[in-house]
Structure formats: C-alpha cells, structure tokens
C-alpha cells in the first residue's frame, strides 16, 4: 500500500520532517497539518487512506479531533492511528475510546514503522 495517501497531523516540525522523509522514500503520498484548522481544510479537498494523529496539538487535542472525525459522516470511515510520545498507562485505551484504530509511540522505531502502517492500511 506504498502509494496510499496519509494525512499526518503534527505540530512539531522535526517530527513532520522525519515522517515525511520515511513515508515519501517508501512511496507513500503525504499531506501534513499542524493543527485542527489545517486538518479540516485538507480533508475538504483530499480523501486520505489513513490519518496519523498526534495527541498533543495546539487548540484542539488529538483525542478530540479523532472523536470529531469518527462522528462526522464524511470522515468516520478513515482510520486514525495515534502517533504520540504520550506513553501513560491509560493512553492506548483513551485512544481506542476516542476512535483510533491503533497507537504508535514516538520516538518511532524506523525499522518497524512502515510495517505497522501497512498493517493499519490493510484493515481498510
């Protein structure tokens, strides 16, 4: 699924750069949003196959955005995977309750990250 379109919602420029390099080198197409407003604007014009969601964003956090996506009739079928440095014990369950189909911790393991993405994309 290397030609899949992925939307990455992340406010940290260094994190976006790393994911951009990994995904584009592997043949994925990538959209990037720094915040909720940019995410909604991109979704108005594009239909990603997967959304990678940081949980700690300015204004609106990733949990809230994921809940909004899963309740929106146009976007609820787009899988959302949390990509976060939040490793608290209850975070995976909170992600699931918000509507995420998966949870990947940062810093990512570059050796397994693309395999993880492919597994989530194959579920769609």
Secondary structure, DSSP 8 states (H G I E B T S, - for coil): -TT-EEEEE-S-HHHHHHHHHHHHHTT-EEEEESSHHHHHHHHHH---SEEEE-S--SSS-HHHHHHHHHHSTTTTTSEEEEEES---TTHHHHHHHHT-SEEEESS--TTTHHHHHHHHHHT-
